[in-house]
Amino acid sequence: MEKTELIEKINSILAEEFEIDKTIIQPEKPLMETLELDSLDLVDMVVVVENNFGYKMKSDDFAGLVTFADFYDFISSKTGG
């Protein structure tokens, strides 16, 4: 899957899962604040990633994920994209 396709898939999944307008998801925006994630939502994020991309995230994985661009790069690196 090309990176642009991967980004589109990620944006669609996040918008649906966290019930937000997909247009507010921008690469430079902060991931946690934009999605309004709390600790329970992080569990949902782990499940979303595992179910859609086959990678089980660990709590340490979130440490470097500040923006959506960071998240795209992370998923791409874990899925071979």
QUIURRA-V149052 format. One record per run of one state. SS is the DSSP state (2 for helix, 1 for strand, 0 for the rest). FROM is the first residue (numbers start at 1). LEN is the number of residues. Records with the same first field share a line. If there is no record, write none. Layout:
SS: FROM-LEN / FROM-LEN
//
This chain:
0: 1-2 / 18-4 / 25-5 / 36-3 / 54-5 / 65-2 / 80-2
2: 3-15 / 22-3 / 31-5 / 39-15 / 59-6 / 68-12
1: 30-1 / 67-1
//
